[in-house]
Amino acid sequence: MSVMQTPDGRIDIRQLSIVLGQGREAFEAVQGLDCQIEPGQFVCILGPSGCGKSTLLGALAGHLSAKTGSLKVDGNEVAGPSPQRGMVFQHHTLFPWRTVRDNVAFGLKMRGIGKAERHRAADEILKLVGLEDFSERWPDQLSGGMQQRVEIARVLVNRPRLLLMDEPFGALDALTRLNMQELLLDIWTHIRTTVVFVTHDIDEALFLADRLLVMSARPGRIIEDLRLDFPRPRTSELVTSPAFARLKRHCLDLLRHDNERPLPRLNPLGLPPENPLPRFAL
């Protein structure tokens, strides 16, 4: 089982709208999304809190269903969760009673893969994330950054078509966060799986991505699709460059301008009201 081979991971989103909640509590989280993501791209989704970024990620993972439109991966409609669409959250979900190696190998165990083979696969991935010397440790013996590395390894051991990341470094301190960003890019150069990374941090999005999708306030729409041609490998010096600063100002302007528009809510029939109330600034 080689970590160097991954499936395609092409994403095709057509007029996707998702409604969350029931009855009077219902609201449209994302609206009319149209987007195609090529295999192996590193895509960041940027937007204000509550704009539907995590909702879109949940739909890609198969945890949420569309109200209208379609969502396909490699030509197949997403109909439920799958290890081929692995999710990494902001806070790790490691089992405290399992060692690092057994945490990473857990998904393979559930698929019926033998102990020797799943341990070989786990050790290969742990080496990729720089934790080969910590395979017998317990999760509470690791730092926050190391715990997130184990979380990433646990997803990657399944060789997913998509690596879905929901603000995975948001709880880390600034230096650890930068180190984790650089590590993630190094991992991605080896596996080249499709990455969809949600963040509200402009610097993080610009530093990581090949492509940046900027979303509006709720209901979330894609208001800008930026192709980022900063050379790779990327280092921390990039964030102080003039080109980086110009793109950061552009993203800030997009978010500030969109923040001025009203926020529609749904009535019990799932339709927007005729006179939506203005939204307070986030």
Buried (B, 14 or more C-beta within 10 A) or exposed (E): BEBEEBBBBBBBBBEBBBBBEEEEEBBBBBBBBEBEBEBBBBBBBBBBEBBBBBBBBBBBBBBBEBBEBEBBBBEEEBEEEBBBBBBBBBBBEBEEEBBBBBBBBBBBBEEEBEEEEBBBBBBBBBBBBBBBEBBEBBBEEBEBBBBBBBBBBBBBBBBBBBBBBBBBBBBBEEEBBBBBBBBBBEBBEEBBBBBBBBBBBBBBBBBBBBBBBBBBBBBBBBBBEBEBEBEEEBEEEBBEEEEBEEBBEBBEEBBEEBBEEEBBBBEEEEEBEEEEEEBEEB
